[in-house]
């Protein structure tokens, strides 16, 4: 790598709105603030809820349940 053309790689503190805090390295300096992190995101915590808008999930399950039974019998 050429010297003098890359930004400095510094230690920064990352803070989430939930109160979680950790340190990492980045080209940004100072502190990084997040709205959501892996400690409070519903996908990672297992508290994710499937929102069924207009019965789309049920319609999908019925559609592919029919296809599965046809494949097994045919």
PyMOL Python script that loads the backbone (N, CA, C, O; Angstrom):
from pymol import cmd

cmd.read_pdbstr("""\
ATOM      1  N   UNK A   1       0.833  -1.187   0.000  1.00  0.00           N
ATOM      2  CA  UNK A   1       0.000   0.000   0.000  1.00  0.00           C
ATOM      3  C   UNK A   1       0.874   1.245   0.000  1.00  0.00           C
ATOM      4  O   UNK A   1       1.940   1.283   0.614  1.00  0.00           O
ATOM      5  N   UNK A   2       0.400   2.246  -0.694  1.00  0.00           N
ATOM      6  CA  UNK A   2       1.124   3.510  -0.706  1.00  0.00           C
ATOM      7  C   UNK A   2       0.923   4.219   0.621  1.00  0.00           C
ATOM      8  O   UNK A   2      -0.161   4.171   1.203  1.00  0.00           O
ATOM      9  N   UNK A   3       1.952   4.863   1.087  1.00  0.00           N
ATOM     10  CA  UNK A   3       1.834   5.580   2.349  1.00  0.00           C
ATOM     11  C   UNK A   3       1.278   6.986   2.107  1.00  0.00           C
ATOM     12  O   UNK A   3       1.567   7.617   1.091  1.00  0.00           O
ATOM     13  N   UNK A   4       0.488   7.454   3.049  1.00  0.00           N
ATOM     14  CA  UNK A   4      -0.036   8.811   2.995  1.00  0.00           C
ATOM     15  C   UNK A   4      -1.330   8.985   2.217  1.00  0.00           C
ATOM     16  O   UNK A   4      -1.858  10.096   2.183  1.00  0.00           O
ATOM     17  N   UNK A   5      -1.873   7.934   1.583  1.00  0.00           N
ATOM     18  CA  UNK A   5      -3.111   8.114   0.818  1.00  0.00           C
ATOM     19  C   UNK A   5      -4.331   7.492   1.506  1.00  0.00           C
ATOM     20  O   UNK A   5      -5.463   7.741   1.092  1.00  0.00           O
ATOM     21  N   UNK A   6      -4.117   6.700   2.534  1.00  0.00           N
ATOM     22  CA  UNK A   6      -5.215   6.037   3.224  1.00  0.00           C
ATOM     23  C   UNK A   6      -5.569   6.783   4.506  1.00  0.00           C
ATOM     24  O   UNK A   6      -4.683   7.303   5.185  1.00  0.00           O
ATOM     25  N   UNK A   7      -6.866   6.840   4.842  1.00  0.00           N
ATOM     26  CA  UNK A   7      -7.255   7.507   6.088  1.00  0.00           C
ATOM     27  C   UNK A   7      -6.797   6.682   7.294  1.00  0.00           C
ATOM     28  O   UNK A   7      -6.616   5.469   7.183  1.00  0.00           O
ATOM     29  N   UNK A   8      -6.612   7.325   8.426  1.00  0.00           N
ATOM     30  CA  UNK A   8      -6.165   6.590   9.621  1.00  0.00           C
ATOM     31  C   UNK A   8      -7.250   5.624  10.105  1.00  0.00           C
ATOM     32  O   UNK A   8      -8.440   5.932  10.039  1.00  0.00           O
ATOM     33  N   UNK A   9      -6.833   4.470  10.584  1.00  0.00           N
ATOM     34  CA  UNK A   9      -7.726   3.424  11.073  1.00  0.00           C
ATOM     35  C   UNK A   9      -7.671   3.470  12.585  1.00  0.00           C
ATOM     36  O   UNK A   9      -6.708   3.000  13.191  1.00  0.00           O
ATOM     37  N   UNK A  10      -8.712   4.042  13.205  1.00  0.00           N
ATOM     38  CA  UNK A  10      -8.686   4.337  14.634  1.00  0.00           C
ATOM     39  C   UNK A  10      -9.680   3.488  15.411  1.00  0.00           C
ATOM     40  O   UNK A  10     -10.600   2.900  14.842  1.00  0.00           O
ATOM     41  N   UNK A  11      -9.477   3.437  16.719  1.00  0.00           N
ATOM     42  CA  UNK A  11     -10.391   2.774  17.626  1.00  0.00           C
ATOM     43  C   UNK A  11     -11.570   3.704  17.894  1.00  0.00           C
ATOM     44  O   UNK A  11     -11.365   4.848  18.301  1.00  0.00           O
ATOM     45  N   UNK A  12     -12.808   3.237  17.674  1.00  0.00           N
ATOM     46  CA  UNK A  12     -14.004   4.050  17.908  1.00  0.00           C
ATOM     47  C   UNK A  12     -14.958   3.294  18.832  1.00  0.00           C
ATOM     48  O   UNK A  12     -14.929   2.065  18.903  1.00  0.00           O
ATOM     49  N   UNK A  13     -15.790   4.037  19.526  1.00  0.00           N
ATOM     50  CA  UNK A  13     -16.816   3.470  20.393  1.00  0.00           C
ATOM     51  C   UNK A  13     -18.144   3.511  19.663  1.00  0.00           C
ATOM     52  O   UNK A  13     -18.518   4.543  19.105  1.00  0.00           O
ATOM     53  N   UNK A  14     -18.855   2.398  19.664  1.00  0.00           N
ATOM     54  CA  UNK A  14     -20.161   2.311  19.022  1.00  0.00           C
ATOM     55  C   UNK A  14     -21.200   2.217  20.131  1.00  0.00           C
ATOM     56  O   UNK A  14     -21.078   1.372  21.019  1.00  0.00           O
ATOM     57  N   UNK A  15     -22.228   3.079  20.094  1.00  0.00           N
ATOM     58  CA  UNK A  15     -23.290   3.079  21.093  1.00  0.00           C
ATOM     59  C   UNK A  15     -24.637   2.930  20.405  1.00  0.00           C
ATOM     60  O   UNK A  15     -24.922   3.585  19.403  1.00  0.00           O
ATOM     61  N   UNK A  16     -25.457   2.053  20.966  1.00  0.00           N
ATOM     62  CA  UNK A  16     -26.796   1.837  20.432  1.00  0.00           C
ATOM     63  C   UNK A  16     -27.807   2.561  21.320  1.00  0.00           C
ATOM     64  O   UNK A  16     -27.520   2.876  22.475  1.00  0.00           O
ATOM     65  N   UNK A  17     -28.981   2.816  20.770  1.00  0.00           N
ATOM     66  CA  UNK A  17     -30.045   3.470  21.531  1.00  0.00           C
ATOM     67  C   UNK A  17     -30.516   2.598  22.696  1.00  0.00           C
ATOM     68  O   UNK A  17     -31.051   3.116  23.677  1.00  0.00           O
ATOM     69  N   UNK A  18     -30.321   1.270  22.596  1.00  0.00           N
ATOM     70  CA  UNK A  18     -30.750   0.367  23.671  1.00  0.00           C
ATOM     71  C   UNK A  18     -29.785   0.391  24.857  1.00  0.00           C
ATOM     72  O   UNK A  18     -30.098  -0.159  25.912  1.00  0.00           O
ATOM     73  N   UNK A  19     -28.619   1.018  24.702  1.00  0.00           N
ATOM     74  CA  UNK A  19     -27.641   1.096  25.776  1.00  0.00           C
ATOM     75  C   UNK A  19     -26.435   0.199  25.564  1.00  0.00           C
ATOM     76  O   UNK A  19     -25.466   0.285  26.319  1.00  0.00           O
ATOM     77  N   UNK A  20     -26.472  -0.649  24.566  1.00  0.00           N
ATOM     78  CA  UNK A  20     -25.341  -1.533  24.258  1.00  0.00           C
ATOM     79  C   UNK A  20     -24.169  -0.694  23.760  1.00  0.00           C
ATOM     80  O   UNK A  20     -24.362   0.264  23.013  1.00  0.00           O
ATOM     81  N   UNK A  21     -22.943  -1.058  24.178  1.00  0.00           N
ATOM     82  CA  UNK A  21     -21.759  -0.287  23.808  1.00  0.00           C
ATOM     83  C   UNK A  21     -20.603  -1.246  23.562  1.00  0.00           C
ATOM     84  O   UNK A  21     -20.410  -2.195  24.323  1.00  0.00           O
ATOM     85  N   UNK A  22     -19.824  -1.003  22.493  1.00  0.00           N
ATOM     86  CA  UNK A  22     -18.644  -1.803  22.210  1.00  0.00           C
ATOM     87  C   UNK A  22     -17.643  -0.960  21.432  1.00  0.00           C
ATOM     88  O   UNK A  22     -17.968   0.117  20.933  1.00  0.00           O
ATOM     89  N   UNK A  23     -16.433  -1.468  21.341  1.00  0.00           N
ATOM     90  CA  UNK A  23     -15.380  -0.759  20.619  1.00  0.00           C
ATOM     91  C   UNK A  23     -14.990  -1.554  19.382  1.00  0.00           C
ATOM     92  O   UNK A  23     -14.967  -2.785  19.396  1.00  0.00           O
ATOM     93  N   UNK A  24     -14.689  -0.835  18.328  1.00  0.00           N
ATOM     94  CA  UNK A  24     -14.252  -1.445  17.081  1.00  0.00           C
ATOM     95  C   UNK A  24     -13.278  -0.483  16.411  1.00  0.00           C
ATOM     96  O   UNK A  24     -12.989   0.589  16.943  1.00  0.00           O
ATOM     97  N   UNK A  25     -12.783  -0.864  15.263  1.00  0.00           N
ATOM     98  CA  UNK A  25     -11.874   0.011  14.530  1.00  0.00           C
ATOM     99  C   UNK A  25     -12.564   0.496  13.270  1.00  0.00           C
ATOM    100  O   UNK A  25     -13.298  -0.252  12.624  1.00  0.00           O
ATOM    101  N   UNK A  26     -12.321   1.764  12.922  1.00  0.00           N
ATOM    102  CA  UNK A  26     -12.966   2.355  11.761  1.00  0.00           C
ATOM    103  C   UNK A  26     -12.136   3.535  11.267  1.00  0.00           C
ATOM    104  O   UNK A  26     -11.254   4.033  11.967  1.00  0.00           O
ATOM    105  N   UNK A  27     -12.441   3.975  10.035  1.00  0.00           N
ATOM    106  CA  UNK A  27     -11.809   5.177   9.516  1.00  0.00           C
ATOM    107  C   UNK A  27     -12.517   6.420  10.038  1.00  0.00           C
ATOM    108  O   UNK A  27     -12.014   7.533   9.888  1.00  0.00           O
ATOM    109  N   UNK A  28     -13.687   6.233  10.653  1.00  0.00           N
ATOM    110  CA  UNK A  28     -14.372   7.367  11.301  1.00  0.00           C
ATOM    111  C   UNK A  28     -13.687   7.625  12.631  1.00  0.00           C
ATOM    112  O   UNK A  28     -13.142   6.704  13.239  1.00  0.00           O
ATOM    113  N   UNK A  29     -13.711   8.845  13.079  1.00  0.00           N
ATOM    114  CA  UNK A  29     -13.112   9.130  14.374  1.00  0.00           C
ATOM    115  C   UNK A  29     -14.213   9.494  15.358  1.00  0.00           C
ATOM    116  O   UNK A  29     -15.285   9.950  14.961  1.00  0.00           O
ATOM    117  N   UNK A  30     -13.947   9.295  16.617  1.00  0.00           N
ATOM    118  CA  UNK A  30     -14.913   9.656  17.651  1.00  0.00           C
ATOM    119  C   UNK A  30     -15.842   8.511  17.999  1.00  0.00           C
ATOM    120  O   UNK A  30     -15.410   7.381  18.227  1.00  0.00           O
ATOM    121  N   UNK A  31     -17.138   8.829  18.036  1.00  0.00           N
ATOM    122  CA  UNK A  31     -18.140   7.869  18.474  1.00  0.00           C
ATOM    123  C   UNK A  31     -19.178   7.646  17.383  1.00  0.00           C
ATOM    124  O   UNK A  31     -19.570   8.584  16.689  1.00  0.00           O
ATOM    125  N   UNK A  32     -19.623   6.398  17.233  1.00  0.00           N
ATOM    126  CA  UNK A  32     -20.662   6.055  16.267  1.00  0.00           C
ATOM    127  C   UNK A  32     -21.924   5.733  17.064  1.00  0.00           C
ATOM    128  O   UNK A  32     -21.878   4.938  18.003  1.00  0.00           O
ATOM    129  N   UNK A  33     -23.050   6.346  16.696  1.00  0.00           N
ATOM    130  CA  UNK A  33     -24.316   6.085  17.381  1.00  0.00           C
ATOM    131  C   UNK A  33     -25.272   5.372  16.439  1.00  0.00           C
ATOM    132  O   UNK A  33     -25.448   5.772  15.288  1.00  0.00           O
ATOM    133  N   UNK A  34     -25.894   4.298  16.953  1.00  0.00           N
ATOM    134  CA  UNK A  34     -26.821   3.490  16.167  1.00  0.00           C
ATOM    135  C   UNK A  34     -28.221   3.555  16.758  1.00  0.00           C
ATOM    136  O   UNK A  34     -28.384   3.783  17.956  1.00  0.00           O
ATOM    137  N   UNK A  35     -29.233   3.354  15.917  1.00  0.00           N
ATOM    138  CA  UNK A  35     -30.607   3.262  16.393  1.00  0.00           C
ATOM    139  C   UNK A  35     -30.928   1.842  16.833  1.00  0.00           C
ATOM    140  O   UNK A  35     -31.711   1.635  17.760  1.00  0.00           O
ATOM    141  N   UNK A  36     -30.323   0.866  16.168  1.00  0.00           N
ATOM    142  CA  UNK A  36     -30.624  -0.534  16.455  1.00  0.00           C
ATOM    143  C   UNK A  36     -29.364  -1.370  16.210  1.00  0.00           C
ATOM    144  O   UNK A  36     -28.610  -1.115  15.271  1.00  0.00           O
ATOM    145  N   UNK A  37     -29.151  -2.361  17.063  1.00  0.00           N
ATOM    146  CA  UNK A  37     -27.966  -3.221  16.933  1.00  0.00           C
ATOM    147  C   UNK A  37     -28.387  -4.682  17.021  1.00  0.00           C
ATOM    148  O   UNK A  37     -29.577  -4.982  17.117  1.00  0.00           O
ATOM    149  N   UNK A  38     -27.426  -5.582  16.990  1.00  0.00           N
ATOM    150  CA  UNK A  38     -27.743  -7.007  17.032  1.00  0.00           C
ATOM    151  C   UNK A  38     -28.300  -7.445  18.383  1.00  0.00           C
ATOM    152  O   UNK A  38     -28.940  -8.492  18.475  1.00  0.00           O
ATOM    153  N   UNK A  39     -28.068  -6.665  19.422  1.00  0.00           N
ATOM    154  CA  UNK A  39     -28.593  -7.018  20.745  1.00  0.00           C
ATOM    155  C   UNK A  39     -30.068  -6.677  20.890  1.00  0.00           C
ATOM    156  O   UNK A  39     -30.760  -7.271  21.717  1.00  0.00           O
ATOM    157  N   UNK A  40     -30.561  -5.729  20.097  1.00  0.00           N
ATOM    158  CA  UNK A  40     -31.961  -5.324  20.235  1.00  0.00           C
ATOM    159  C   UNK A  40     -32.777  -5.501  18.962  1.00  0.00           C
ATOM    160  O   UNK A  40     -33.980  -5.241  18.969  1.00  0.00           O
ATOM    161  N   UNK A  41     -32.153  -5.937  17.864  1.00  0.00           N
ATOM    162  CA  UNK A  41     -32.888  -6.128  16.612  1.00  0.00           C
ATOM    163  C   UNK A  41     -33.763  -7.375  16.713  1.00  0.00           C
ATOM    164  O   UNK A  41     -33.285  -8.418  17.161  1.00  0.00           O
ATOM    165  N   UNK A  42     -35.031  -7.297  16.310  1.00  0.00           N
ATOM    166  CA  UNK A  42     -35.947  -8.433  16.442  1.00  0.00           C
ATOM    167  C   UNK A  42     -35.481  -9.698  15.717  1.00  0.00           C
ATOM    168  O   UNK A  42     -35.759 -10.800  16.190  1.00  0.00           O
ATOM    169  N   UNK A  43     -34.793  -9.576  14.603  1.00  0.00           N
ATOM    170  CA  UNK A  43     -34.335 -10.751  13.867  1.00  0.00           C
ATOM    171  C   UNK A  43     -33.322 -11.542  14.686  1.00  0.00           C
ATOM    172  O   UNK A  43     -33.376 -12.772  14.701  1.00  0.00           O
ATOM    173  N   UNK A  44     -32.412 -10.874  15.359  1.00  0.00           N
ATOM    174  CA  UNK A  44     -31.364 -11.544  16.118  1.00  0.00           C
ATOM    175  C   UNK A  44     -31.827 -11.993  17.493  1.00  0.00           C
ATOM    176  O   UNK A  44     -31.284 -12.955  18.036  1.00  0.00           O
ATOM    177  N   UNK A  45     -32.826 -11.315  18.077  1.00  0.00           N
ATOM    178  CA  UNK A  45     -33.293 -11.670  19.415  1.00  0.00           C
ATOM    179  C   UNK A  45     -34.343 -12.769  19.390  1.00  0.00           C
ATOM    180  O   UNK A  45     -34.656 -13.337  20.436  1.00  0.00           O
ATOM    181  N   UNK A  46     -34.898 -13.087  18.217  1.00  0.00           N
ATOM    182  CA  UNK A  46     -35.918 -14.117  18.113  1.00  0.00           C
ATOM    183  C   UNK A  46     -37.312 -13.618  18.420  1.00  0.00           C
ATOM    184  O   UNK A  46     -38.241 -14.418  18.525  1.00  0.00           O
ATOM    185  N   UNK A  47     -37.480 -12.327  18.563  1.00  0.00           N
ATOM    186  CA  UNK A  47     -38.779 -11.742  18.876  1.00  0.00           C
ATOM    187  C   UNK A  47     -39.444 -11.160  17.633  1.00  0.00           C
ATOM    188  O   UNK A  47     -40.354 -10.336  17.729  1.00  0.00           O
ATOM    189  N   UNK A  48     -38.979 -11.599  16.465  1.00  0.00           N
ATOM    190  CA  UNK A  48     -39.527 -11.095  15.217  1.00  0.00           C
ATOM    191  C   UNK A  48     -40.932 -11.627  15.022  1.00  0.00           C
ATOM    192  O   UNK A  48     -41.192 -12.812  15.227  1.00  0.00           O
ATOM    193  N   UNK A  49     -41.833 -10.749  14.628  1.00  0.00           N
ATOM    194  CA  UNK A  49     -43.213 -11.133  14.387  1.00  0.00           C
ATOM    195  C   UNK A  49     -43.486 -11.026  12.897  1.00  0.00           C
ATOM    196  O   UNK A  49     -43.093 -10.057  12.246  1.00  0.00           O
ATOM    197  N   UNK A  50     -44.159 -12.026  12.373  1.00  0.00           N
ATOM    198  CA  UNK A  50     -44.512 -12.036  10.970  1.00  0.00           C
ATOM    199  C   UNK A  50     -45.825 -11.291  10.797  1.00  0.00           C
ATOM    200  O   UNK A  50     -46.855 -11.717  11.319  1.00  0.00           O
ATOM    201  N   UNK A  51     -45.795 -10.200  10.079  1.00  0.00           N
ATOM    202  CA  UNK A  51     -46.985  -9.400   9.860  1.00  0.00           C
ATOM    203  C   UNK A  51     -47.669  -9.910   8.605  1.00  0.00           C
ATOM    204  O   UNK A  51     -47.106  -9.847   7.512  1.00  0.00           O
ATOM    205  N   UNK A  52     -48.880 -10.413   8.763  1.00  0.00           N
ATOM    206  CA  UNK A  52     -49.634 -10.970   7.652  1.00  0.00           C
ATOM    207  C   UNK A  52     -50.574  -9.898   7.118  1.00  0.00           C
ATOM    208  O   UNK A  52     -51.594  -9.591   7.734  1.00  0.00           O
ATOM    209  N   UNK A  53     -50.227  -9.340   5.986  1.00  0.00           N
ATOM    210  CA  UNK A  53     -51.028  -8.296   5.370  1.00  0.00           C
ATOM    211  C   UNK A  53     -51.968  -8.922   4.363  1.00  0.00           C
ATOM    212  O   UNK A  53     -51.526  -9.501   3.371  1.00  0.00           O
ATOM    213  N   UNK A  54     -53.234  -8.811   4.605  1.00  0.00           N
ATOM    214  CA  UNK A  54     -54.287  -9.288   3.695  1.00  0.00           C
ATOM    215  C   UNK A  54     -54.196 -10.786   3.426  1.00  0.00           C
ATOM    216  O   UNK A  54     -54.536 -11.239   2.333  1.00  0.00           O
ATOM    217  N   UNK A  55     -53.739 -11.564   4.415  1.00  0.00           N
ATOM    218  CA  UNK A  55     -53.726 -13.011   4.277  1.00  0.00           C
ATOM    219  C   UNK A  55     -52.704 -13.556   3.300  1.00  0.00           C
ATOM    220  O   UNK A  55     -52.872 -14.671   2.806  1.00  0.00           O
ATOM    221  N   UNK A  56     -51.665 -12.818   3.009  1.00  0.00           N
ATOM    222  CA  UNK A  56     -50.677 -13.246   2.005  1.00  0.00           C
ATOM    223  C   UNK A  56     -49.908 -14.480   2.441  1.00  0.00           C
ATOM    224  O   UNK A  56     -49.625 -15.358   1.626  1.00  0.00           O
ATOM    225  N   UNK A  57     -49.571 -14.553   3.712  1.00  0.00           N
ATOM    226  CA  UNK A  57     -48.804 -15.700   4.192  1.00  0.00           C
ATOM    227  C   UNK A  57     -49.653 -16.966   4.099  1.00  0.00           C
ATOM    228  O   UNK A  57     -49.177 -18.005   3.641  1.00  0.00           O
ATOM    229  N   UNK A  58     -50.901 -16.878   4.532  1.00  0.00           N
ATOM    230  CA  UNK A  58     -51.796 -18.037   4.465  1.00  0.00           C
ATOM    231  C   UNK A  58     -52.037 -18.460   3.017  1.00  0.00           C
ATOM    232  O   UNK A  58     -52.069 -19.652   2.714  1.00  0.00           O
ATOM    233  N   UNK A  59     -52.205 -17.497   2.135  1.00  0.00           N
ATOM    234  CA  UNK A  59     -52.400 -17.794   0.717  1.00  0.00           C
ATOM    235  C   UNK A  59     -51.167 -18.492   0.137  1.00  0.00           C
ATOM    236  O   UNK A  59     -51.299 -19.426  -0.655  1.00  0.00           O
ATOM    237  N   UNK A  60     -49.993 -18.051   0.521  1.00  0.00           N
ATOM    238  CA  UNK A  60     -48.748 -18.670   0.078  1.00  0.00           C
ATOM    239  C   UNK A  60     -48.668 -20.117   0.564  1.00  0.00           C
ATOM    240  O   UNK A  60     -48.316 -21.015  -0.200  1.00  0.00           O
ATOM    241  N   UNK A  61     -48.996 -20.336   1.832  1.00  0.00           N
ATOM    242  CA  UNK A  61     -48.933 -21.693   2.395  1.00  0.00           C
ATOM    243  C   UNK A  61     -49.932 -22.623   1.715  1.00  0.00           C
ATOM    244  O   UNK A  61     -49.604 -23.776   1.437  1.00  0.00           O
ATOM    245  N   UNK A  62     -51.144 -22.144   1.443  1.00  0.00           N
ATOM    246  CA  UNK A  62     -52.137 -22.969   0.751  1.00  0.00           C
ATOM    247  C   UNK A  62     -51.673 -23.309  -0.663  1.00  0.00           C
ATOM    248  O   UNK A  62     -51.835 -24.439  -1.122  1.00  0.00           O
ATOM    249  N   UNK A  63     -51.100 -22.326  -1.345  1.00  0.00           N
ATOM    250  CA  UNK A  63     -50.648 -22.530  -2.720  1.00  0.00           C
ATOM    251  C   UNK A  63     -49.572 -23.607  -2.787  1.00  0.00           C
ATOM    252  O   UNK A  63     -49.641 -24.500  -3.632  1.00  0.00           O
ATOM    253  N   UNK A  64     -48.597 -23.531  -1.917  1.00  0.00           N
ATOM    254  CA  UNK A  64     -47.499 -24.486  -1.968  1.00  0.00           C
ATOM    255  C   UNK A  64     -47.823 -25.780  -1.256  1.00  0.00           C
ATOM    256  O   UNK A  64     -47.139 -26.777  -1.487  1.00  0.00           O
ATOM    257  N   UNK A  65     -48.821 -25.816  -0.409  1.00  0.00           N
ATOM    258  CA  UNK A  65     -49.270 -27.080   0.174  1.00  0.00           C
ATOM    259  C   UNK A  65     -49.913 -27.932  -0.898  1.00  0.00           C
ATOM    260  O   UNK A  65     -49.749 -29.152  -0.907  1.00  0.00           O
ATOM    261  N   UNK A  66     -50.644 -27.300  -1.804  1.00  0.00           N
ATOM    262  CA  UNK A  66     -51.266 -28.022  -2.917  1.00  0.00           C
ATOM    263  C   UNK A  66     -50.187 -28.611  -3.820  1.00  0.00           C
ATOM    264  O   UNK A  66     -50.277 -29.776  -4.207  1.00  0.00           O
ATOM    265  N   UNK A  67     -49.191 -27.841  -4.152  1.00  0.00           N
ATOM    266  CA  UNK A  67     -48.113 -28.295  -5.016  1.00  0.00           C
ATOM    267  C   UNK A  67     -47.328 -29.439  -4.401  1.00  0.00           C
ATOM    268  O   UNK A  67     -46.892 -30.349  -5.108  1.00  0.00           O
ATOM    269  N   UNK A  68     -47.148 -29.399  -3.101  1.00  0.00           N
ATOM    270  CA  UNK A  68     -46.393 -30.436  -2.414  1.00  0.00           C
ATOM    271  C   UNK A  68     -47.182 -31.744  -2.444  1.00  0.00           C
ATOM    272  O   UNK A  68     -46.599 -32.802  -2.678  1.00  0.00           O
ATOM    273  N   UNK A  69     -48.485 -31.693  -2.214  1.00  0.00           N
ATOM    274  CA  UNK A  69     -49.283 -32.917  -2.225  1.00  0.00           C
ATOM    275  C   UNK A  69     -49.357 -33.510  -3.624  1.00  0.00           C
ATOM    276  O   UNK A  69     -49.402 -34.732  -3.769  1.00  0.00           O
ATOM    277  N   UNK A  70     -49.371 -32.673  -4.659  1.00  0.00           N
ATOM    278  CA  UNK A  70     -49.383 -33.175  -6.035  1.00  0.00           C
ATOM    279  C   UNK A  70     -48.078 -33.885  -6.361  1.00  0.00           C
ATOM    280  O   UNK A  70     -48.073 -34.920  -7.027  1.00  0.00           O
ATOM    281  N   UNK A  71     -46.967 -33.319  -5.885  1.00  0.00           N
ATOM    282  CA  UNK A  71     -45.667 -33.927  -6.152  1.00  0.00           C
ATOM    283  C   UNK A  71     -45.529 -35.277  -5.442  1.00  0.00           C
ATOM    284  O   UNK A  71     -44.964 -36.221  -5.993  1.00  0.00           O
ATOM    285  N   UNK A  72     -46.045 -35.357  -4.230  1.00  0.00           N
ATOM    286  CA  UNK A  72     -45.925 -36.594  -3.471  1.00  0.00           C
ATOM    287  C   UNK A  72     -46.801 -37.699  -4.051  1.00  0.00           C
ATOM    288  O   UNK A  72     -46.400 -38.863  -4.057  1.00  0.00           O
ATOM    289  N   UNK A  73     -47.995 -37.349  -4.541  1.00  0.00           N
ATOM    290  CA  UNK A  73     -48.906 -38.363  -5.072  1.00  0.00           C
ATOM    291  C   UNK A  73     -48.595 -38.714  -6.523  1.00  0.00           C
ATOM    292  O   UNK A  73     -48.918 -39.812  -6.976  1.00  0.00           O
ATOM    293  N   UNK A  74     -47.974 -37.795  -7.256  1.00  0.00           N
ATOM    294  CA  UNK A  74     -47.754 -37.988  -8.693  1.00  0.00           C
ATOM    295  C   UNK A  74     -46.444 -38.565  -8.983  1.00  0.00           C
ATOM    296  O   UNK A  74     -46.111 -38.787 -10.147  1.00  0.00           O
TER     297      UNK A  74
END
""", "prot")
cmd.dss("prot")
cmd.show_as("cartoon", "prot")
cmd.util.cbc("prot")
cmd.orient("prot")
